[in-house]
Amino acid sequence: MTLLRRNISLAGGTLVLTTLATVLTVTGPQAAAAAPRTATNRQVATDDRPNIVMVLADDLDERTTPYWEAMPKTRALLQRTGLTFTNSFATTPICCAARAAILTGKYGHNNHVLTNYGEWGGYAAFEAAGNESRTFVKHLHDAGYRTGMAGKYLNGLEEKPGHIPPGWDDWNGGVSQSLYTGYNYTLNENGTMVKYGDKQSDYQVDVIARKSAEFIKESSATGKPFFWYAASTAPHLPMPAPPRYAGKRFGRTPHLPNFQEKDVSDKPTWLRQTRKPRSKLVAATNDREYRKRMGTLLAMDDMIAGIVETLKETGEYDNTYLIFASDNGYNLGAHRLVQKMAPYEESTRVPLVVSGPGVKRGRTSAMVTSIDYGPTILDLAGVPVPADVDGASLVPLLGGRTPSGWRKDFLGQYAGSGVTDREGIFQEYTEGDNKEIYLVDLPSWTSLRTKRHVYTRWYDLERSAGKREYELYDLASDPYQLDNLLATKAGRQRHAALVARLDKRMAELNSCKGAACRTSG
């Protein structure tokens, strides 16, 4: 018989995974009791490093969307059994850049992805920067993990649909824009293009749910530890609820104090100039979009419950970490904005819940970001974290301990559209009977988010230094970012010393690499 032993330090205790033949024993002051594995549900028991399943939502914000109302199963299975991070943020709140940060554990200035397209965006920029060989998935694969995914990878992959990034054993990547509609899309399934139509069974979230179950069962039979990435586009628009939930009704979008912000005279030029069409777009579409978003989350709730059920059926549950997160947030009318991309709380705050062996139940207010996910997963797997990774492992927090010197701030970045003659704003689509043009993109920006303040420098790529614009919010007294403290000459004078300190710290993080990005400001 072969005896394998793997130690993972969580807080003050050590989670010890010991396998003798087909029996799993878990010890340690905070470890969960584990059921024995039998030869029926696991024929080969040769490597008991923990499994990791990551479910990534698309455009799910922490602040505005009451997502637990649509996800009661997930709340019971993960949130009430694991650790909820109440201060979790996306460093670059737009799909491709946010996912690039997750995959690499690096800020956008280091992985070269700061938006969805152009010089600083999209899959082409990700690949050109050499990121494919340095994702945490590639490191897991090289360390002996079986890896798999289904759904959305990076925006722009549809331009190279036959490509399978290195490090994936089971690849089911979406390669058509219609993936967002939930039907009539194409997946590259390990090199074979498989088209899904408009049958109820083709609903994208449900297809990913089935592939999740298949992967877990197949992986369990191999005896290898596995990583699975379930990346549906829910609740990203325009996907509707699945037919089985078509009758489920949700009300209107929750109206926070900054919903359709009445006075935007203290906001930067781009928002002041486009305030009327933006507000009109919110009024015309927001409630309808909100109901669609909530409906898709009902399907995601089913998917996560199915994943947990399959883990239990295969005997893998007690040896698996489950991560529920989102790539970025969503404004849903805050400050008259739809979509994301802004350095406001609705865009940057994202859900994060982790459950699994040894994870302390409850909540933590420690500041964490999307660049932390990769190093955390590697750490849980016992795989060395590369020195050039910018993020920090969350493993100590999972065990209930916040290390001294833990992050007190982080850098936010966005490259905008790159259309300098429109100062970052472009015409994306039309709405309404009269075919009005709505302006939905934002100029580039860099921000510093501390525990108390959000400081933003606008038009970084579009304007010279002397012509940029600035915002500063004191979140202790103004949590909804309604009063820009730098909007007046008197305000700029009053806060000059604070701005000088924030400018210095922003400059440090804007050029940081590796360990320098993890120092506390």
C-alpha positions as CSV (number, residue, x, y, z in Angstrom):
1,M,0.0,0.0,0.0
2,T,1.1,3.5,-0.8
3,L,1.0,6.2,1.9
4,L,0.8,9.8,0.7
5,R,0.9,12.9,2.9
6,R,0.2,16.5,2.0
7,N,0.2,19.4,4.5
8,I,-1.5,22.7,3.9
9,S,-1.1,25.4,6.6
10,L,-4.3,27.2,7.4
11,A,-4.0,29.8,10.2
12,G,-2.7,28.2,13.4
13,G,-3.4,24.6,12.4
14,T,-2.3,22.2,9.6
15,L,-4.6,20.3,7.4
16,V,-3.1,16.9,6.9
17,L,-4.4,14.8,4.0
18,T,-3.3,11.1,4.5
19,T,-4.2,8.3,2.1
20,L,-3.6,4.6,2.8
21,A,-5.1,2.4,0.1
22,T,-8.5,4.0,-0.5
23,V,-9.2,5.6,2.9
24,L,-8.9,9.3,3.4
25,T,-8.3,10.7,6.9
26,V,-8.2,14.4,7.6
27,T,-6.8,15.8,10.9
28,G,-6.0,19.2,12.2
29,P,-7.7,21.6,14.6
30,Q,-9.8,23.2,11.8
31,A,-10.2,20.4,9.4
32,A,-13.6,19.1,8.3
33,A,-14.4,15.4,8.9
34,A,-14.1,13.4,5.7
35,A,-16.0,10.3,4.6
36,P,-14.0,7.3,3.5
37,R,-13.6,6.7,-0.2
38,T,-14.4,3.3,-1.4
39,A,-13.1,1.4,-4.5
40,T,-16.6,2.0,-6.0
41,N,-16.3,5.7,-6.2
42,R,-12.6,6.0,-6.7
43,Q,-10.8,3.0,-8.2
44,V,-7.4,4.5,-8.2
45,A,-6.1,6.4,-5.1
46,T,-2.6,7.7,-5.8
47,D,-2.6,11.4,-5.2
48,D,-4.7,13.1,-2.6
49,R,-3.8,16.7,-3.1
50,P,-7.0,18.7,-2.9
51,N,-9.2,19.3,-5.9
52,I,-10.3,22.9,-6.7
53,V,-13.4,24.0,-8.5
54,M,-13.9,27.6,-9.5
55,V,-17.2,29.0,-10.6
56,L,-16.8,32.4,-12.2
57,A,-19.8,34.6,-12.8
58,D,-19.8,37.3,-15.5
59,D,-20.6,40.9,-14.6
60,L,-22.0,40.0,-11.2
61,D,-21.6,42.9,-8.8
62,E,-21.5,42.6,-5.0
63,R,-23.2,45.9,-4.3
64,T,-26.4,46.3,-6.3
65,T,-27.6,42.9,-7.4
66,P,-29.2,40.9,-4.5
67,Y,-27.8,37.7,-6.0
68,W,-28.5,35.4,-3.0
69,E,-32.2,35.9,-3.7
70,A,-31.7,33.9,-6.9
71,M,-29.1,31.6,-5.5
72,P,-30.4,30.0,-2.3
73,K,-28.8,26.6,-3.0
74,T,-25.4,28.2,-3.4
75,R,-25.9,30.3,-0.3
76,A,-26.6,27.2,1.7
77,L,-23.9,25.0,0.2
78,L,-21.1,27.5,0.0
79,Q,-21.7,30.8,1.7
80,R,-23.0,29.2,5.0
81,T,-20.3,26.6,5.0
82,G,-17.3,28.7,3.9
83,L,-15.6,32.1,4.1
84,T,-17.2,35.2,2.6
85,F,-14.9,38.1,1.6
86,T,-16.8,41.3,2.1
87,N,-14.1,43.5,0.5
88,S,-13.3,41.7,-2.7
89,F,-12.4,43.8,-5.8
90,A,-11.6,43.6,-9.5
91,T,-8.4,45.5,-10.3
92,T,-9.6,46.2,-13.9
93,P,-13.4,46.0,-14.1
94,I,-14.0,44.8,-17.6
95,C,-14.3,41.2,-18.8
96,C,-11.0,40.4,-20.6
97,A,-8.7,42.4,-18.4
98,A,-10.4,41.1,-15.2
99,R,-10.0,37.5,-16.4
100,A,-6.4,38.1,-17.5
101,A,-5.7,39.3,-14.0
102,I,-7.3,36.2,-12.5
103,L,-5.4,33.8,-14.8
104,T,-2.0,35.5,-14.3
105,G,-2.2,36.9,-10.8
106,K,-0.8,40.1,-12.3
107,Y,-1.9,43.7,-12.6
108,G,-2.8,44.9,-16.1
109,H,0.5,46.8,-16.5
110,N,2.3,43.6,-16.1
111,N,0.1,41.2,-18.1
112,H,-0.5,43.9,-20.8
113,V,-4.3,43.5,-20.7
114,L,-6.2,46.6,-19.6
115,T,-9.4,46.4,-21.7
116,N,-11.2,44.2,-24.2
117,Y,-9.5,45.1,-27.5
118,G,-6.8,47.2,-29.1
119,E,-3.2,47.5,-28.1
120,W,-4.0,46.9,-24.4
121,G,-6.8,44.5,-24.7
122,G,-8.3,41.2,-25.8
123,Y,-7.0,37.8,-26.3
124,A,-4.5,38.9,-28.8
125,A,-2.8,41.2,-26.3
126,F,-2.9,38.4,-23.7
127,E,-1.2,36.0,-26.0
128,A,1.3,38.5,-27.4
129,A,2.6,39.3,-23.9
130,G,3.5,35.6,-23.3
131,N,0.8,35.1,-20.7
132,E,-0.4,31.7,-21.9
133,S,2.6,29.8,-20.6
134,R,2.4,31.5,-17.2
135,T,-1.2,31.0,-16.1
136,F,-1.9,29.4,-12.8
137,V,-3.7,26.6,-14.8
138,K,-0.5,25.8,-16.7
139,H,1.4,25.6,-13.5
140,L,-1.3,23.2,-12.0
141,H,-1.2,21.1,-15.1
142,D,2.6,20.9,-15.1
143,A,2.4,19.8,-11.4
144,G,0.2,16.8,-12.2
145,Y,-3.3,18.3,-11.9
146,R,-6.0,17.3,-14.4
147,T,-7.4,20.6,-15.6
148,G,-10.6,21.5,-17.4
149,M,-12.9,24.3,-18.3
150,A,-16.2,25.1,-20.1
151,G,-17.5,28.5,-21.2
152,K,-16.0,31.9,-21.6
153,Y,-12.2,32.3,-21.6
154,L,-11.0,35.7,-22.9
155,N,-12.7,38.2,-25.2
156,G,-11.2,37.9,-28.7
157,L,-10.7,34.2,-28.6
158,E,-13.4,34.0,-31.3
159,E,-10.8,35.4,-33.7
160,K,-8.7,32.2,-33.1
161,P,-11.4,29.6,-32.5
162,G,-9.3,26.5,-33.1
163,H,-6.7,27.4,-30.5
164,I,-6.4,25.6,-27.2
165,P,-4.3,27.4,-24.7
166,P,-1.5,25.3,-23.0
167,G,-2.3,23.7,-19.7
168,W,-5.8,22.5,-20.3
169,D,-6.6,18.8,-20.4
170,D,-10.3,19.2,-21.1
171,W,-11.1,22.3,-23.1
172,N,-14.6,23.5,-23.9
173,G,-14.1,27.1,-24.8
174,G,-16.7,29.4,-26.2
175,V,-15.7,30.7,-29.7
176,S,-18.7,32.7,-30.8
177,Q,-20.2,36.0,-29.7
178,S,-23.6,34.2,-29.5
179,L,-22.3,32.5,-26.4
180,Y,-23.8,35.6,-24.6
181,T,-27.3,34.8,-25.8
182,G,-27.4,31.4,-24.2
183,Y,-28.3,29.6,-27.4
184,N,-26.9,29.1,-31.0
185,Y,-23.3,29.2,-30.0
186,T,-20.2,27.1,-30.7
187,L,-17.8,25.5,-28.2
188,N,-14.3,24.2,-29.2
189,E,-14.5,20.9,-27.4
190,N,-10.9,19.6,-27.4
191,G,-10.4,20.6,-31.0
192,T,-13.8,19.8,-32.4
193,M,-16.2,22.6,-33.1
194,V,-19.6,21.7,-31.6
195,K,-22.6,23.8,-32.3
196,Y,-25.5,24.2,-29.9
197,G,-28.8,25.4,-31.1
198,D,-32.0,26.7,-29.6
199,K,-33.3,23.6,-27.8
200,Q,-34.0,23.9,-24.1
201,S,-31.1,21.5,-23.4
202,D,-28.7,23.8,-25.3
203,Y,-29.1,26.6,-22.7
204,Q,-25.5,27.6,-22.1
205,V,-25.4,27.4,-18.3
206,D,-27.0,23.9,-18.3
207,V,-24.5,22.7,-20.9
208,I,-21.7,23.8,-18.6
209,A,-23.4,22.2,-15.7
210,R,-23.4,18.8,-17.6
211,K,-19.8,19.2,-18.6
212,S,-18.9,20.0,-15.0
213,A,-20.4,16.7,-13.8
214,E,-18.7,14.7,-16.6
215,F,-15.3,16.2,-15.8
216,I,-15.5,15.6,-12.1
217,K,-16.6,11.9,-12.6
218,E,-13.8,11.3,-15.2
219,S,-11.2,13.0,-13.0
220,S,-12.2,11.1,-9.9
221,A,-11.7,7.8,-11.7
222,T,-8.1,8.8,-12.7
223,G,-7.0,9.3,-9.1
224,K,-5.4,12.6,-10.0
225,P,-6.3,15.8,-8.3
226,F,-8.2,18.2,-10.6
227,F,-9.0,21.8,-11.2
228,W,-12.3,22.7,-12.9
229,Y,-13.3,26.1,-14.2
230,A,-17.0,26.6,-14.8
231,A,-17.2,29.9,-16.6
232,S,-20.7,30.6,-17.9
233,T,-21.6,34.1,-19.1
234,A,-24.4,34.4,-16.5
235,P,-25.5,37.0,-15.6
236,H,-24.0,38.9,-18.6
237,L,-26.6,40.3,-21.0
238,P,-28.4,39.5,-23.2
239,M,-28.8,36.0,-21.9
240,P,-32.4,35.3,-20.6
241,A,-33.5,33.0,-17.9
242,P,-33.8,29.3,-18.9
243,P,-37.3,28.3,-20.0
244,R,-38.0,26.5,-16.7
245,Y,-37.7,29.8,-14.9
246,A,-39.4,31.9,-17.5
247,G,-42.3,32.5,-15.0
248,K,-40.1,33.6,-12.2
249,R,-40.6,37.3,-11.5
250,F,-38.2,39.8,-10.0
251,G,-39.1,43.4,-9.4
252,R,-37.2,46.5,-10.4
253,T,-33.5,47.2,-9.9
254,P,-32.6,48.1,-6.3
255,H,-32.2,51.9,-6.1
256,L,-29.2,52.8,-4.0
257,P,-28.5,56.5,-3.1
258,N,-26.4,56.9,-6.2
259,F,-28.9,55.4,-8.7
260,Q,-29.4,57.9,-11.6
261,E,-27.3,60.3,-9.5
262,K,-29.2,63.6,-9.8
263,D,-26.2,66.0,-9.6
264,V,-23.1,64.9,-11.6
265,S,-21.6,68.4,-11.8
266,D,-18.7,67.3,-9.7
267,K,-18.0,64.3,-12.0
268,P,-15.4,64.2,-14.8
269,T,-16.2,65.8,-18.2
270,W,-17.1,62.5,-20.0
271,L,-20.0,61.9,-17.5
272,R,-21.2,65.5,-17.4
273,Q,-21.3,65.7,-21.2
274,T,-23.1,62.3,-21.7
275,R,-25.3,62.4,-18.6
276,K,-28.6,62.8,-20.5
277,P,-28.3,59.9,-22.9
278,R,-26.8,57.7,-20.2
279,S,-29.7,58.4,-17.9
280,K,-32.1,57.8,-20.7
281,L,-30.5,54.4,-21.4
282,V,-30.8,53.4,-17.7
283,A,-34.4,54.4,-17.6
284,A,-35.2,52.4,-20.8
285,T,-33.3,49.2,-20.1
286,N,-32.3,48.8,-16.5
287,D,-35.2,47.0,-15.0
288,R,-35.6,44.7,-18.0
289,E,-31.9,43.9,-17.8
290,Y,-32.0,43.3,-14.1
291,R,-34.8,40.7,-14.4
292,K,-32.8,38.9,-17.1
293,R,-29.7,38.9,-14.9
294,M,-31.5,37.5,-11.9
295,G,-33.1,34.8,-14.1
296,T,-29.8,33.6,-15.3
297,L,-28.6,33.3,-11.7
298,L,-31.3,30.8,-11.0
299,A,-29.7,28.5,-13.6
300,M,-26.2,29.2,-12.1
301,D,-27.6,28.2,-8.7
302,D,-28.7,24.9,-10.2
303,M,-25.3,24.4,-11.7
304,I,-23.4,24.9,-8.5
305,A,-25.8,22.6,-6.6
306,G,-25.2,20.0,-9.3
307,I,-21.4,20.4,-8.9
308,V,-21.6,19.8,-5.2
309,E,-23.9,16.8,-5.6
310,T,-21.4,15.2,-8.1
311,L,-18.5,15.9,-5.8
312,K,-20.4,14.1,-3.0
313,E,-21.4,11.2,-5.3
314,T,-17.8,10.6,-6.3
315,G,-16.4,10.9,-2.8
316,E,-14.4,14.1,-3.7
317,Y,-16.4,16.7,-1.8
318,D,-14.4,16.6,1.4
319,N,-11.2,17.0,-0.5
320,T,-12.3,19.9,-2.7
321,Y,-12.1,23.6,-2.5
322,L,-15.0,25.5,-4.1
323,I,-14.5,29.1,-5.2
324,F,-17.4,31.3,-6.2
325,A,-16.4,34.7,-7.7
326,S,-17.1,37.1,-10.5
327,D,-14.8,38.8,-13.0
328,N,-16.0,42.3,-12.4
329,G,-19.0,44.2,-11.1
330,Y,-21.9,46.0,-12.8
331,N,-23.3,49.5,-12.4
332,L,-27.0,48.9,-12.9
333,G,-27.8,52.6,-12.9
334,A,-25.4,53.8,-10.3
335,H,-24.1,57.3,-11.4
336,R,-26.3,57.0,-14.5
337,L,-24.2,54.2,-15.8
338,V,-24.9,50.8,-17.2
339,Q,-22.2,48.1,-17.8
340,K,-19.0,48.3,-15.7
341,M,-15.5,49.7,-16.4
342,A,-15.8,52.6,-13.8
343,P,-13.6,53.1,-10.7
344,Y,-16.8,53.2,-8.7
345,E,-17.8,50.6,-6.1
346,E,-20.5,49.0,-8.2
347,S,-18.0,48.2,-11.0
348,T,-15.2,47.0,-8.8
349,R,-16.8,45.2,-5.9
350,V,-17.3,41.5,-6.6
351,P,-18.6,38.4,-4.7
352,L,-16.0,36.0,-3.4
353,V,-16.9,32.9,-1.3
354,V,-14.5,30.0,-0.6
355,S,-15.4,26.7,1.0
356,G,-13.5,23.5,1.6
357,P,-11.4,21.5,4.0
358,G,-10.1,23.6,6.9
359,V,-11.7,26.8,5.7
360,K,-13.0,28.9,8.5
361,R,-16.7,29.6,8.3
362,G,-17.8,33.2,8.5
363,R,-16.8,36.5,7.0
364,T,-13.6,38.5,6.6
365,S,-13.2,42.2,5.8
366,A,-9.6,41.8,4.6
367,M,-9.1,43.6,1.3
368,V,-8.6,41.1,-1.5
369,T,-8.4,41.4,-5.3
370,S,-8.7,39.3,-8.5
371,I,-4.9,39.0,-8.7
372,D,-5.0,37.0,-5.5
373,Y,-7.0,34.1,-7.0
374,G,-4.2,32.4,-8.9
375,P,-1.6,32.4,-6.1
376,T,-4.3,31.1,-3.7
377,I,-5.1,28.2,-5.9
378,L,-1.5,27.3,-6.4
379,D,-0.9,27.5,-2.7
380,L,-3.8,25.3,-1.9
381,A,-2.5,22.8,-4.4
382,G,1.0,22.9,-3.0
383,V,2.4,24.3,-6.2
384,P,5.1,26.9,-5.9
385,V,3.9,30.5,-6.6
386,P,6.1,32.2,-9.2
387,A,8.0,35.1,-7.8
388,D,6.7,37.5,-10.5
389,V,3.1,37.1,-9.5
390,D,1.7,40.4,-8.1
391,G,-1.1,38.9,-6.0
392,A,-1.0,37.3,-2.6
393,S,-2.2,33.9,-1.4
394,L,-5.4,34.0,0.6
395,V,-4.7,30.8,2.4
396,P,-3.9,32.4,5.7
397,L,-7.2,34.2,5.6
398,L,-9.0,31.0,4.8
399,G,-7.7,29.7,8.1
400,G,-8.9,32.7,10.0
401,R,-5.6,34.6,10.3
402,T,-4.9,38.0,8.7
403,P,-1.1,38.3,8.3
404,S,0.6,41.4,9.6
405,G,1.2,43.8,6.7
406,W,-1.8,42.6,4.7
407,R,-2.9,44.7,1.8
408,K,-4.4,48.1,2.7
409,D,-4.8,49.4,-0.8
410,F,-4.7,48.3,-4.5
411,L,-4.3,49.8,-7.9
412,G,-7.2,50.1,-10.3
413,Q,-6.6,50.4,-14.1
414,Y,-8.5,50.8,-17.3
415,A,-7.3,51.6,-20.8
416,G,-10.5,52.9,-22.3
417,S,-11.3,52.5,-26.0
418,G,-8.1,54.1,-27.2
419,V,-10.1,56.4,-29.6
420,T,-8.3,59.6,-28.6
421,D,-10.3,62.0,-30.8
422,R,-13.4,61.1,-28.7
423,E,-11.4,61.0,-25.5
424,G,-12.1,57.4,-24.9
425,I,-15.8,57.5,-25.6
426,F,-17.2,55.5,-28.6
427,Q,-20.7,54.7,-29.9
428,E,-21.3,51.1,-29.1
429,Y,-25.0,50.5,-29.9
430,T,-28.3,52.1,-30.3
431,E,-31.5,51.9,-28.4
432,G,-35.1,53.2,-28.7
433,D,-37.6,53.9,-31.4
434,N,-35.8,56.9,-32.7
435,K,-32.4,55.0,-33.0
436,E,-30.7,57.3,-30.6
437,I,-26.9,56.8,-30.1
438,Y,-25.9,55.9,-26.6
439,L,-22.4,56.4,-25.4
440,V,-21.3,53.6,-23.1
441,D,-17.5,53.4,-23.0
442,L,-15.3,55.4,-20.6
443,P,-11.9,57.2,-21.0
444,S,-8.8,55.6,-19.5
445,W,-8.2,55.9,-15.8
446,T,-5.9,54.8,-12.9
447,S,-7.1,54.7,-9.4
448,L,-5.9,54.0,-5.9
449,R,-8.4,52.3,-3.5
450,T,-7.5,52.4,0.1
451,K,-9.7,51.3,3.0
452,R,-11.0,54.8,3.3
453,H,-10.5,56.6,0.0
454,V,-10.9,56.2,-3.8
455,Y,-8.6,58.5,-5.7
456,T,-8.9,58.4,-9.6
457,R,-6.9,60.1,-12.3
458,W,-8.9,60.3,-15.6
459,Y,-7.7,60.5,-19.2
460,D,-4.4,58.8,-18.6
461,L,-4.0,57.8,-22.2
462,E,-6.0,60.5,-23.9
463,R,-4.5,63.7,-22.3
464,S,-1.2,65.1,-21.2
465,A,-0.5,65.3,-17.5
466,G,-1.6,68.8,-17.0
467,K,-5.0,68.3,-18.6
468,R,-6.2,65.2,-16.7
469,E,-9.1,65.2,-14.3
470,Y,-9.4,63.8,-10.7
471,E,-11.8,62.4,-8.3
472,L,-11.4,61.8,-4.6
473,Y,-14.1,60.2,-2.3
474,D,-14.0,59.6,1.4
475,L,-15.9,56.3,1.7
476,A,-16.3,56.7,5.5
477,S,-18.6,59.6,5.1
478,D,-19.6,59.1,1.4
479,P,-19.9,55.4,0.7
480,Y,-21.9,56.0,-2.6
481,Q,-19.3,58.4,-4.1
482,L,-21.6,61.3,-4.5
483,D,-19.3,64.2,-3.4
484,N,-16.0,64.5,-5.3
485,L,-13.7,66.3,-2.9
486,L,-11.5,67.6,-5.7
487,A,-14.3,69.2,-7.7
488,T,-13.6,72.7,-6.4
489,K,-10.5,74.8,-5.9
490,A,-11.2,75.0,-2.2
491,G,-11.5,71.2,-2.1
492,R,-8.2,70.7,-3.9
493,Q,-6.5,73.0,-1.5
494,R,-8.0,71.4,1.5
495,H,-6.9,67.9,0.5
496,A,-3.6,68.7,-1.2
497,A,-1.5,66.8,1.4
498,L,-3.7,63.7,1.2
499,V,-3.6,63.8,-2.6
500,A,0.2,64.1,-2.6
501,R,0.4,60.9,-0.4
502,L,-2.0,59.1,-2.7
503,D,-0.2,60.2,-5.8
504,K,3.0,58.8,-4.4
505,R,1.5,55.5,-3.6
506,M,-0.3,55.3,-7.0
507,A,3.0,55.8,-8.7
508,E,4.6,53.0,-6.7
509,L,1.9,50.5,-7.6
510,N,1.6,51.7,-11.2
511,S,5.2,50.5,-11.8
512,C,5.3,47.6,-9.3
513,K,6.2,44.0,-10.2
514,G,5.9,40.8,-8.1
515,A,6.6,41.2,-4.4
516,A,6.6,45.0,-4.6
517,C,2.9,44.9,-5.5
518,R,2.1,43.1,-2.3
519,T,3.6,45.6,0.1
520,S,1.2,47.5,2.3
521,G,0.8,51.2,1.5
